[in-house]
């Protein structure tokens, strides 16, 4: 496994360099710039030149790239070009924990609901429980997250007035954002668990376990679920990276001070350093999650070998 981990780390380094390179040069091909749009266009040209020199934008693009990579090796992602006196490192460090808390809770809730629903649907195939589970899964996948957010806000914040529309810091502020974020994962986990478990229970080793007189709980919980859970583990990799790095729509609707807003605002503001920062952060996060998922395969299924 050690050789495999080293190999994956080397691949991740090459992938991150390609991601940084492509994003940096693609970003500079977008018309305009951080100090040539909006209110900045009315500034004195000499003032604009001083500002551009302050951020190194007066240099050729290839020199800007080498300077950025050099600073990045020292852990410095630069200063934000729109939030004055704030570094990208500080903005990510302040906002990521907020998104991570909501995302982590949403993932736990999705697993606690999705896996049991999938098991029940598979074992009661064609029954009422199966139809209800699949209906929930279809609804969760079909309806956009922001629509669910508006419906929940209307019901719980306006009609019944039992939850706040916005805010952060208390348990009640988690409920609606988590509910919105976990619905689609619940649907996907339910569908994955159901379809895989229906295949697994038809395998010969499950029939053998039942013929030995083992209880249904032991057969399903100890033998069948070990293989049925593998697709869910695969799905968890990008899911963890996606939810824990914030959702622009949910954070905007509920006014949550998370990192999700920077993924959109940095592009519209042409905040070059922030664009690079959130891209690198998300890319590194998803690579780590993918590596953890691959290692988890070997722990769940002994047949999986990570030596190559």
Phi and psi in degrees as GROMACS dihedral restraints (atoms count N, CA, C in turn):
[ dihedral_restraints ]
;  ai    aj    ak    al  type     phi  dphi    fc
    3     4     5     6     1   -60.2    20    10
    4     5     6     7     1   -44.3    20    10
    6     7     8     9     1   -61.7    20    10
    7     8     9    10     1   -39.5    20    10
    9    10    11    12     1   -64.4    20    10
   10    11    12    13     1   -43.7    20    10
   12    13    14    15     1   -63.2    20    10
   13    14    15    16     1   -43.6    20    10
   15    16    17    18     1   -61.1    20    10
   16    17    18    19     1   -42.7    20    10
   18    19    20    21     1   -61.5    20    10
   19    20    21    22     1   -43.9    20    10
   21    22    23    24     1   -66.7    20    10
   22    23    24    25     1   -36.1    20    10
   24    25    26    27     1   -65.0    20    10
   25    26    27    28     1   -41.7    20    10
   27    28    29    30     1   -64.0    20    10
   28    29    30    31     1   -42.1    20    10
   30    31    32    33     1   -62.9    20    10
   31    32    33    34     1   -39.5    20    10
   33    34    35    36     1   -63.6    20    10
   34    35    36    37     1   -38.4    20    10
   36    37    38    39     1   -63.3    20    10
   37    38    39    40     1   -45.4    20    10
   39    40    41    42     1   -63.9    20    10
   40    41    42    43     1   -42.4    20    10
   42    43    44    45     1   -63.1    20    10
   43    44    45    46     1   -41.5    20    10
   45    46    47    48     1   -64.7    20    10
   46    47    48    49     1   -39.1    20    10
   48    49    50    51     1   -64.3    20    10
   49    50    51    52     1   -41.9    20    10
   51    52    53    54     1   -64.9    20    10
   52    53    54    55     1   -40.7    20    10
   54    55    56    57     1   -61.7    20    10
   55    56    57    58     1   -45.1    20    10
   57    58    59    60     1   -63.2    20    10
   58    59    60    61     1   -44.9    20    10
   60    61    62    63     1   -64.3    20    10
   61    62    63    64     1   -49.8    20    10
   63    64    65    66     1   -63.3    20    10
   64    65    66    67     1   -45.2    20    10
   66    67    68    69     1   -63.5    20    10
   67    68    69    70     1   -42.5    20    10
   69    70    71    72     1   -62.6    20    10
   70    71    72    73     1   -50.3    20    10
   72    73    74    75     1   -74.6    20    10
   73    74    75    76     1   -34.0    20    10
   75    76    77    78     1   -65.6    20    10
   76    77    78    79     1   -38.5    20    10
   78    79    80    81     1   -60.3    20    10
   79    80    81    82     1   -38.0    20    10
   81    82    83    84     1   -79.6    20    10
   82    83    84    85     1    -8.7    20    10
   84    85    86    87     1   -84.9    20    10
   85    86    87    88     1   -13.0    20    10
   87    88    89    90     1   -68.7    20    10
   88    89    90    91     1   130.8    20    10
   90    91    92    93     1   -57.9    20    10
   91    92    93    94     1   144.5    20    10
   93    94    95    96     1    86.9    20    10
   94    95    96    97     1  -169.7    20    10
   96    97    98    99     1  -168.1    20    10
   97    98    99   100     1   177.3    20    10
   99   100   101   102     1   -64.4    20    10
  100   101   102   103     1   -23.1    20    10
  102   103   104   105     1  -122.9    20    10
  103   104   105   106     1    27.7    20    10
  105   106   107   108     1  -131.9    20    10
  106   107   108   109     1    18.2    20    10
  108   109   110   111     1  -137.6    20    10
  109   110   111   112     1   162.2    20    10
  111   112   113   114     1    64.4    20    10
  112   113   114   115     1  -136.7    20    10
  114   115   116   117     1   -70.9    20    10
  115   116   117   118     1   -17.9    20    10
  117   118   119   120     1   -71.2    20    10
  118   119   120   121     1   -21.7    20    10
  120   121   122   123     1   -70.1    20    10
  121   122   123   124     1   -16.4    20    10
  123   124   125   126     1   -91.6    20    10
  124   125   126   127     1    -0.4    20    10
  126   127   128   129     1   -72.9    20    10
  127   128   129   130     1   157.1    20    10
  129   130   131   132     1   -60.3    20    10
  130   131   132   133     1   134.3    20    10
  132   133   134   135     1   -54.0    20    10
  133   134   135   136     1   -36.5    20    10
  135   136   137   138     1   -66.1    20    10
  136   137   138   139     1   -38.0    20    10
  138   139   140   141     1   -65.0    20    10
  139   140   141   142     1   -41.2    20    10
  141   142   143   144     1   -61.6    20    10
  142   143   144   145     1   -39.2    20    10
  144   145   146   147     1   -65.0    20    10
  145   146   147   148     1   -38.6    20    10
  147   148   149   150     1   -64.1    20    10
  148   149   150   151     1   -42.8    20    10
  150   151   152   153     1   -64.1    20    10
  151   152   153   154     1   -44.2    20    10
  153   154   155   156     1   -62.1    20    10
  154   155   156   157     1   -39.3    20    10
  156   157   158   159     1   -66.6    20    10
  157   158   159   160     1   -34.3    20    10
  159   160   161   162     1   -60.0    20    10
  160   161   162   163     1   -36.5    20    10
  162   163   164   165     1  -100.8    20    10
  163   164   165   166     1     5.8    20    10
  165   166   167   168     1    75.6    20    10
  166   167   168   169     1    16.4    20    10
  168   169   170   171     1   -79.0    20    10
  169   170   171   172     1    -7.4    20    10
  171   172   173   174     1   -83.9    20    10
  172   173   174   175     1    -7.2    20    10
  174   175   176   177     1   -87.0    20    10
  175   176   177   178     1   158.6    20    10
  177   178   179   180     1   -57.6    20    10
  178   179   180   181     1   152.3    20    10
  180   181   182   183     1   -59.3    20    10
  181   182   183   184     1   -39.7    20    10
  183   184   185   186     1   -66.3    20    10
  184   185   186   187     1   -33.2    20    10
  186   187   188   189     1   -70.4    20    10
  187   188   189   190     1   -38.7    20    10
  189   190   191   192     1   -59.5    20    10
  190   191   192   193     1   -40.2    20    10
  192   193   194   195     1   -64.5    20    10
  193   194   195   196     1   -47.5    20    10
  195   196   197   198     1   -64.5    20    10
  196   197   198   199     1   -38.9    20    10
  198   199   200   201     1   -65.0    20    10
  199   200   201   202     1   -39.3    20    10
  201   202   203   204     1   -66.0    20    10
  202   203   204   205     1   -45.1    20    10
  204   205   206   207     1   -63.3    20    10
  205   206   207   208     1   -39.0    20    10
  207   208   209   210     1   -61.6    20    10
  208   209   210   211     1   -45.4    20    10
  210   211   212   213     1   -66.5    20    10
  211   212   213   214     1   -34.5    20    10
  213   214   215   216     1   -64.8    20    10
  214   215   216   217     1   -34.1    20    10
  216   217   218   219     1   -63.1    20    10
  217   218   219   220     1   -23.9    20    10
  219   220   221   222     1   -95.7    20    10
  220   221   222   223     1    10.1    20    10
  222   223   224   225     1    79.9    20    10
  223   224   225   226     1    12.6    20    10
  225   226   227   228     1  -103.1    20    10
  226   227   228   229     1   114.6    20    10
  228   229   230   231     1   -91.7    20    10
  229   230   231   232     1     3.6    20    10
  231   232   233   234     1    90.7    20    10
  232   233   234   235     1   176.5    20    10
  234   235   236   237     1   -89.5    20    10
  235   236   237   238     1   142.7    20    10
  237   238   239   240     1   -64.6    20    10
  238   239   240   241     1   139.4    20    10
  240   241   242   243     1   -87.9    20    10
  241   242   243   244     1    -4.0    20    10
  243   244   245   246     1  -118.6    20    10
  244   245   246   247     1   -35.6    20    10
  246   247   248   249     1   -96.6    20    10
  247   248   249   250     1    96.0    20    10
  249   250   251   252     1   -61.8    20    10
  250   251   252   253     1   141.4    20    10
  252   253   254   255     1    68.0    20    10
  253   254   255   256     1    15.6    20    10
  255   256   257   258     1  -119.4    20    10
  256   257   258   259     1   133.7    20    10
  258   259   260   261     1   -87.6    20    10
  259   260   261   262     1   158.3    20    10
  261   262   263   264     1   -63.0    20    10
  262   263   264   265     1   -38.0    20    10
  264   265   266   267     1   -57.3    20    10
  265   266   267   268     1   -43.7    20    10
  267   268   269   270     1   -66.2    20    10
  268   269   270   271     1   -42.9    20    10
  270   271   272   273     1   -64.1    20    10
  271   272   273   274     1   -41.7    20    10
  273   274   275   276     1   -68.4    20    10
  274   275   276   277     1   -42.2    20    10
  276   277   278   279     1   -64.1    20    10
  277   278   279   280     1   -32.9    20    10
  279   280   281   282     1   -78.7    20    10
  280   281   282   283     1   -36.1    20    10
  282   283   284   285     1   -96.0    20    10
  283   284   285   286     1   -29.4    20    10
  285   286   287   288     1   -61.7    20    10
  286   287   288   289     1   -43.7    20    10
  288   289   290   291     1   -56.6    20    10
  289   290   291   292     1   -32.9    20    10
  291   292   293   294     1   -66.3    20    10
  292   293   294   295     1   -50.7    20    10
  294   295   296   297     1   -64.1    20    10
  295   296   297   298     1   -37.1    20    10
  297   298   299   300     1   -64.8    20    10
  298   299   300   301     1   -39.2    20    10
  300   301   302   303     1   -63.7    20    10
  301   302   303   304     1   -47.6    20    10
  303   304   305   306     1   -64.6    20    10
  304   305   306   307     1   -45.2    20    10
  306   307   308   309     1   -63.1    20    10
  307   308   309   310     1   -41.3    20    10
  309   310   311   312     1   -63.9    20    10
  310   311   312   313     1   -45.1    20    10
  312   313   314   315     1   -63.0    20    10
  313   314   315   316     1   -41.3    20    10
  315   316   317   318     1   -62.3    20    10
  316   317   318   319     1   -38.4    20    10
  318   319   320   321     1   -66.3    20    10
  319   320   321   322     1   -44.9    20    10
  321   322   323   324     1   -61.2    20    10
  322   323   324   325     1   -45.2    20    10
  324   325   326   327     1   -62.6    20    10
  325   326   327   328     1   -41.7    20    10
  327   328   329   330     1   -62.3    20    10
  328   329   330   331     1   -40.5    20    10
  330   331   332   333     1   -69.1    20    10
  331   332   333   334     1   -42.3    20    10
  333   334   335   336     1   -66.3    20    10
  334   335   336   337     1   -27.7    20    10
  336   337   338   339     1   -95.8    20    10
  337   338   339   340     1   -45.5    20    10
  339   340   341   342     1   -66.8    20    10
  340   341   342   343     1   -44.8    20    10
  342   343   344   345     1   -64.9    20    10
  343   344   345   346     1   -50.3    20    10
  345   346   347   348     1   -59.5    20    10
  346   347   348   349     1   -39.6    20    10
  348   349   350   351     1   -62.6    20    10
  349   350   351   352     1   -40.7    20    10
  351   352   353   354     1   -65.5    20    10
  352   353   354   355     1   -40.0    20    10
  354   355   356   357     1   -64.8    20    10
  355   356   357   358     1   -46.6    20    10
  357   358   359   360     1   -61.6    20    10
  358   359   360   361     1   -43.0    20    10
  360   361   362   363     1   -63.6    20    10
  361   362   363   364     1   -38.1    20    10
  363   364   365   366     1   -71.0    20    10
  364   365   366   367     1   -40.8    20    10
  366   367   368   369     1   -77.3    20    10
  367   368   369   370     1   -24.5    20    10
  369   370   371   372     1  -112.2    20    10
  370   371   372   373     1    43.6    20    10
  372   373   374   375     1   -55.7    20    10
  373   374   375   376     1   128.5    20    10
  375   376   377   378     1    84.2    20    10
  376   377   378   379     1    -5.0    20    10
  378   379   380   381     1   -88.9    20    10
  379   380   381   382     1  -174.8    20    10
  381   382   383   384     1   -64.2    20    10
  382   383   384   385     1   -43.0    20    10
  384   385   386   387     1   -61.1    20    10
  385   386   387   388     1   -39.6    20    10
  387   388   389   390     1   -64.7    20    10
  388   389   390   391     1   -45.0    20    10
  390   391   392   393     1   -65.6    20    10
  391   392   393   394     1   -40.6    20    10
  393   394   395   396     1   -65.6    20    10
  394   395   396   397     1   -40.9    20    10
  396   397   398   399     1   -64.3    20    10
  397   398   399   400     1   -43.4    20    10
  399   400   401   402     1   -70.5    20    10
  400   401   402   403     1   -31.4    20    10
  402   403   404   405     1   -64.3    20    10
  403   404   405   406     1   -45.4    20    10
  405   406   407   408     1   -61.2    20    10
  406   407   408   409     1   -41.6    20    10
  408   409   410   411     1   -63.8    20    10
  409   410   411   412     1   -41.4    20    10
  411   412   413   414     1   -64.8    20    10
  412   413   414   415     1   -43.3    20    10
  414   415   416   417     1   -63.6    20    10
  415   416   417   418     1   -44.3    20    10
  417   418   419   420     1   -63.2    20    10
  418   419   420   421     1   -34.5    20    10
  420   421   422   423     1   -81.9    20    10
  421   422   423   424     1   -33.8    20    10
  423   424   425   426     1   -80.2    20    10
  424   425   426   427     1   -38.7    20    10
  426   427   428   429     1   -86.1    20    10
  427   428   429   430     1   127.9    20    10
  429   430   431   432     1   -60.4    20    10
  430   431   432   433     1   150.8    20    10
  432   433   434   435     1   -61.1    20    10
  433   434   435   436     1   -40.7    20    10
  435   436   437   438     1   -68.3    20    10
  436   437   438   439     1   -27.9    20    10
  438   439   440   441     1   -69.6    20    10
  439   440   441   442     1   -44.0    20    10
  441   442   443   444     1   -59.8    20    10
  442   443   444   445     1   -40.4    20    10
  444   445   446   447     1   -61.3    20    10
  445   446   447   448     1   -43.6    20    10
  447   448   449   450     1   -67.9    20    10
  448   449   450   451     1   -38.5    20    10
  450   451   452   453     1   -65.7    20    10
  451   452   453   454     1   -44.3    20    10
  453   454   455   456     1   -66.0    20    10
  454   455   456   457     1   -38.9    20    10
  456   457   458   459     1   -64.3    20    10
  457   458   459   460     1   -41.4    20    10
  459   460   461   462     1   -63.7    20    10
  460   461   462   463     1   -42.2    20    10
  462   463   464   465     1   -72.6    20    10
  463   464   465   466     1   -51.3    20    10
  465   466   467   468     1   -89.5    20    10
  466   467   468   469     1   -20.4    20    10
  468   469   470   471     1  -104.4    20    10
  469   470   471   472     1   -28.0    20    10
  471   472   473   474     1  -107.3    20    10
  472   473   474   475     1   -52.7    20    10
  474   475   476   477     1   -70.6    20    10
  475   476   477   478     1   -51.0    20    10
  477   478   479   480     1   -98.1    20    10
  478   479   480   481     1   -21.1    20    10
  480   481   482   483     1    51.4    20    10
  481   482   483   484     1    47.7    20    10
  483   484   485   486     1  -110.3    20    10
  484   485   486   487     1    -9.4    20    10
  486   487   488   489     1  -131.7    20    10
  487   488   489   490     1   151.4    20    10
  489   490   491   492     1   -76.3    20    10
  490   491   492   493     1   151.5    20    10
  492   493   494   495     1   -78.7    20    10
  493   494   495   496     1   -23.9    20    10
  495   496   497   498     1  -157.4    20    10
  496   497   498   499     1   175.9    20    10
  498   499   500   501     1   120.8    20    10
  499   500   501   502     1   172.5    20    10
  501   502   503   504     1  -157.2    20    10
  502   503   504   505     1   146.6    20    10
  504   505   506   507     1   121.3    20    10
  505   506   507   508     1   -15.7    20    10
  507   508   509   510     1  -123.0    20    10
  508   509   510   511     1   162.5    20    10
  510   511   512   513     1   -59.1    20    10
  511   512   513   514     1   -37.6    20    10
  513   514   515   516     1   -64.5    20    10
  514   515   516   517     1   -22.3    20    10
  516   517   518   519     1   -76.7    20    10
  517   518   519   520     1   -14.0    20    10
  519   520   521   522     1   -81.9    20    10
  520   521   522   523     1   -29.6    20    10
  522   523   524   525     1   -58.7    20    10
  523   524   525   526     1   -56.6    20    10
  525   526   527   528     1   -69.0    20    10
  526   527   528   529     1   -46.7    20    10
  528   529   530   531     1   -58.1    20    10
  529   530   531   532     1   -41.6    20    10
  531   532   533   534     1   -65.7    20    10
  532   533   534   535     1   -41.3    20    10
  534   535   536   537     1   -60.8    20    10
  535   536   537   538     1   -40.5    20    10
  537   538   539   540     1   -68.8    20    10
  538   539   540   541     1   -42.3    20    10
  540   541   542   543     1   -73.5    20    10
  541   542   543   544     1   -29.6    20    10
  543   544   545   546     1   -88.6    20    10
  544   545   546   547     1   -13.3    20    10
  546   547   548   549     1   -63.8    20    10
  547   548   549   550     1   -48.7    20    10
  549   550   551   552     1   -64.1    20    10
  550   551   552   553     1   -45.4    20    10
  552   553   554   555     1   -60.4    20    10
  553   554   555   556     1   -38.2    20    10
  555   556   557   558     1   -57.8    20    10
  556   557   558   559     1   -45.3    20    10
  558   559   560   561     1   -61.7    20    10
  559   560   561   562     1   -46.1    20    10
  561   562   563   564     1   -68.2    20    10
  562   563   564   565     1   -41.5    20    10
  564   565   566   567     1   -66.0    20    10
  565   566   567   568     1   -39.0    20    10
  567   568   569   570     1   -60.9    20    10
  568   569   570   571     1   -46.5    20    10
  570   571   572   573     1   -65.5    20    10
  571   572   573   574     1   -43.0    20    10
  573   574   575   576     1   -64.3    20    10
  574   575   576   577     1   -46.2    20    10
  576   577   578   579     1   -63.1    20    10
  577   578   579   580     1   -44.3    20    10
  579   580   581   582     1   -62.3    20    10
  580   581   582   583     1   -51.5    20    10
  582   583   584   585     1   -65.7    20    10
  583   584   585   586     1   -40.4    20    10
  585   586   587   588     1   -71.2    20    10
  586   587   588   589     1   -42.1    20    10
  588   589   590   591     1   -65.7    20    10
  589   590   591   592     1   -34.6    20    10
  591   592   593   594     1   -62.9    20    10
  592   593   594   595     1   -33.1    20    10
  594   595   596   597     1   -76.3    20    10
  595   596   597   598     1   -41.0    20    10
  597   598   599   600     1   -65.3    20    10
  598   599   600   601     1   -40.7    20    10
  600   601   602   603     1   -67.5    20    10
  601   602   603   604     1   -11.2    20    10
  603   604   605   606     1   -90.5    20    10
  604   605   606   607     1    -4.9    20    10
  606   607   608   609     1   -73.0    20    10
  607   608   609   610     1   157.6    20    10
  609   610   611   612     1   -63.8    20    10
  610   611   612   613     1   -38.1    20    10
  612   613   614   615     1   -68.7    20    10
  613   614   615   616     1   -24.4    20    10
  615   616   617   618     1   -72.8    20    10
  616   617   618   619     1   -40.7    20    10
  618   619   620   621     1   -62.8    20    10
  619   620   621   622     1   -38.8    20    10
  621   622   623   624     1   -64.2    20    10
  622   623   624   625     1   -43.4    20    10
  624   625   626   627     1   -61.5    20    10
  625   626   627   628     1   -40.7    20    10
  627   628   629   630     1   -68.9    20    10
  628   629   630   631     1   -36.2    20    10
  630   631   632   633     1   -67.9    20    10
  631   632   633   634     1   -20.7    20    10
  633   634   635   636     1   -80.0    20    10
  634   635   636   637     1    -3.8    20    10
  636   637   638   639     1    88.5    20    10
  637   638   639   640     1    12.3    20    10
  639   640   641   642     1   -67.6    20    10
  640   641   642   643     1   148.7    20    10
  642   643   644   645     1   -67.1    20    10
  643   644   645   646     1   155.3    20    10
  645   646   647   648     1   -62.0    20    10
  646   647   648   649     1   -34.8    20    10
  648   649   650   651     1   -63.0    20    10
  649   650   651   652     1   -41.7    20    10
  651   652   653   654     1   -69.5    20    10
  652   653   654   655     1   -41.3    20    10
  654   655   656   657     1   -61.5    20    10
  655   656   657   658     1   -47.6    20    10
  657   658   659   660     1   -75.6    20    10
  658   659   660   661     1   -49.7    20    10
  660   661   662   663     1   -69.3    20    10
  661   662   663   664     1   -39.3    20    10
  663   664   665   666     1   -93.4    20    10
  664   665   666   667     1   -37.5    20    10
  666   667   668   669     1  -102.3    20    10
  667   668   669   670     1   -53.9    20    10
  669   670   671   672     1   -70.0    20    10
  670   671   672   673     1   -44.9    20    10
  672   673   674   675     1   -66.0    20    10
  673   674   675   676     1   -24.5    20    10
  675   676   677   678     1   -61.4    20    10
  676   677   678   679     1   -36.9    20    10
  678   679   680   681     1   -90.2    20    10
  679   680   681   682     1   -32.4    20    10
  681   682   683   684     1   -68.9    20    10
  682   683   684   685     1   -22.9    20    10
  684   685   686   687     1   -82.6    20    10
  685   686   687   688     1   -12.6    20    10
  687   688   689   690     1   -59.2    20    10
  688   689   690   691     1   -47.8    20    10
  690   691   692   693     1   -60.8    20    10
  691   692   693   694     1   -32.1    20    10
  693   694   695   696     1   -67.0    20    10
  694   695   696   697     1   -40.5    20    10
  696   697   698   699     1   -62.3    20    10
  697   698   699   700     1   -40.8    20    10
  699   700   701   702     1   -59.4    20    10
  700   701   702   703     1   -43.5    20    10
  702   703   704   705     1   -67.2    20    10
  703   704   705   706     1   -28.5    20    10
  705   706   707   708     1   -66.9    20    10
  706   707   708   709     1   -28.7    20    10
  708   709   710   711     1   -55.6    20    10
  709   710   711   712     1   -66.5    20    10
  711   712   713   714     1   -66.7    20    10
  712   713   714   715     1   -27.0    20    10
  714   715   716   717     1   -64.8    20    10
  715   716   717   718     1   -46.5    20    10
  717   718   719   720     1   -60.9    20    10
  718   719   720   721     1   -45.5    20    10
  720   721   722   723     1   -64.0    20    10
  721   722   723   724     1   -39.5    20    10
  723   724   725   726     1   -69.3    20    10
  724   725   726   727     1   -43.4    20    10
  726   727   728   729     1   -80.2    20    10
  727   728   729   730     1   -37.9    20    10
  729   730   731   732     1   -78.1    20    10
  730   731   732   733     1   -12.3    20    10
  732   733   734   735     1   -99.7    20    10
  733   734   735   736     1    14.3    20    10
  735   736   737   738     1    93.7    20    10
  736   737   738   739     1   155.7    20    10
  738   739   740   741     1  -125.0    20    10
  739   740   741   742     1   119.4    20    10
  741   742   743   744     1   -60.4    20    10
  742   743   744   745     1   -45.2    20    10
  744   745   746   747     1   -64.2    20    10
  745   746   747   748     1   -49.1    20    10
  747   748   749   750     1   -67.0    20    10
  748   749   750   751     1   -43.6    20    10
  750   751   752   753     1   -67.2    20    10
  751   752   753   754     1   -31.8    20    10
  753   754   755   756     1   -72.2    20    10
  754   755   756   757     1   -43.5    20    10
  756   757   758   759     1   -65.3    20    10
  757   758   759   760     1   -45.4    20    10
  759   760   761   762     1   -96.4    20    10
  760   761   762   763     1     7.1    20    10
  762   763   764   765     1    53.9    20    10
  763   764   765   766     1    49.3    20    10
  765   766   767   768     1   -91.1    20    10
  766   767   768   769     1   127.8    20    10
  768   769   770   771     1   -79.1    20    10
  769   770   771   772     1    57.9    20    10
  771   772   773   774     1   -97.8    20    10
  772   773   774   775     1  -175.8    20    10
  774   775   776   777     1   -82.7    20    10
  775   776   777   778     1   -14.3    20    10
  777   778   779   780     1   -57.2    20    10
  778   779   780   781     1   -35.1    20    10
  780   781   782   783     1   -64.5    20    10
  781   782   783   784     1   -27.7    20    10
  783   784   785   786     1   -72.2    20    10
  784   785   786   787     1   -24.5    20    10
  786   787   788   789     1   -65.2    20    10
  787   788   789   790     1   -31.3    20    10
  789   790   791   792     1   -97.7    20    10
  790   791   792   793     1   -47.3    20    10
  792   793   794   795     1   -63.5    20    10
  793   794   795   796     1   -34.9    20    10
  795   796   797   798     1   -64.2    20    10
  796   797   798   799     1   -33.8    20    10
  798   799   800   801     1   -74.3    20    10
  799   800   801   802     1   -46.4    20    10
  801   802   803   804     1   -66.0    20    10
  802   803   804   805     1   -29.4    20    10
  804   805   806   807     1   -87.9    20    10
  805   806   807   808     1    -4.8    20    10
  807   808   809   810     1    56.6    20    10
  808   809   810   811     1    36.3    20    10
  810   811   812   813     1   -82.2    20    10
  811   812   813   814     1    89.5    20    10
  813   814   815   816     1   -56.6    20    10
  814   815   816   817     1   -47.4    20    10
  816   817   818   819     1   -65.8    20    10
  817   818   819   820     1   -35.3    20    10
  819   820   821   822     1   -71.8    20    10
  820   821   822   823     1   -37.5    20    10
  822   823   824   825     1   -58.6    20    10
  823   824   825   826     1   -48.3    20    10
  825   826   827   828     1   -63.9    20    10
  826   827   828   829     1   -41.2    20    10
  828   829   830   831     1   -61.6    20    10
  829   830   831   832     1   -50.4    20    10
  831   832   833   834     1   -70.8    20    10
  832   833   834   835     1   -31.8    20    10
  834   835   836   837     1   -66.3    20    10
  835   836   837   838     1   -46.6    20    10
  837   838   839   840     1   -63.5    20    10
  838   839   840   841     1   -43.6    20    10
  840   841   842   843     1   -61.4    20    10
  841   842   843   844     1   -46.7    20    10
  843   844   845   846     1   -67.6    20    10
  844   845   846   847     1   -42.1    20    10
  846   847   848   849     1   -61.3    20    10
  847   848   849   850     1   -44.3    20    10
  849   850   851   852     1   -65.9    20    10
  850   851   852   853     1   -39.3    20    10
  852   853   854   855     1   -63.8    20    10
  853   854   855   856     1   -45.4    20    10
  855   856   857   858     1   -71.1    20    10
  856   857   858   859     1   -30.7    20    10
  858   859   860   861     1   -67.2    20    10
  859   860   861   862     1   -40.4    20    10
  861   862   863   864     1   -64.8    20    10
  862   863   864   865     1   -43.5    20    10
  864   865   866   867     1   -62.4    20    10
  865   866   867   868     1   -40.2    20    10
  867   868   869   870     1   -64.7    20    10
  868   869   870   871     1   -40.9    20    10
  870   871   872   873     1   -63.8    20    10
  871   872   873   874     1   -42.1    20    10
  873   874   875   876     1   -62.9    20    10
  874   875   876   877     1   -39.5    20    10
  876   877   878   879     1   -62.8    20    10
  877   878   879   880     1   -43.1    20    10
  879   880   881   882     1   -63.0    20    10
  880   881   882   883     1   -39.9    20    10
  882   883   884   885     1   -67.0    20    10
  883   884   885   886     1   -37.2    20    10
  885   886   887   888     1   -62.8    20    10
  886   887   888   889     1   -30.8    20    10
  888   889   890   891     1   -55.4    20    10
  889   890   891   892     1   -46.7    20    10
  891   892   893   894     1   -65.3    20    10
  892   893   894   895     1   -31.6    20    10
  894   895   896   897     1   -76.2    20    10
  895   896   897   898     1   -34.6    20    10
  897   898   899   900     1   -78.7    20    10
  898   899   900   901     1   -44.8    20    10
  900   901   902   903     1  -120.5    20    10
  901   902   903   904     1   107.7    20    10
  903   904   905   906     1   -61.1    20    10
  904   905   906   907     1   -18.0    20    10
  906   907   908   909     1   -71.4    20    10
  907   908   909   910     1   -19.6    20    10
  909   910   911   912     1   -80.8    20    10
  910   911   912   913     1   127.6    20    10
  912   913   914   915     1  -117.5    20    10
  913   914   915   916     1   135.5    20    10
  915   916   917   918     1  -113.4    20    10
  916   917   918   919     1    32.3    20    10
  918   919   920   921     1   -81.6    20    10
  919   920   921   922     1   -19.1    20    10
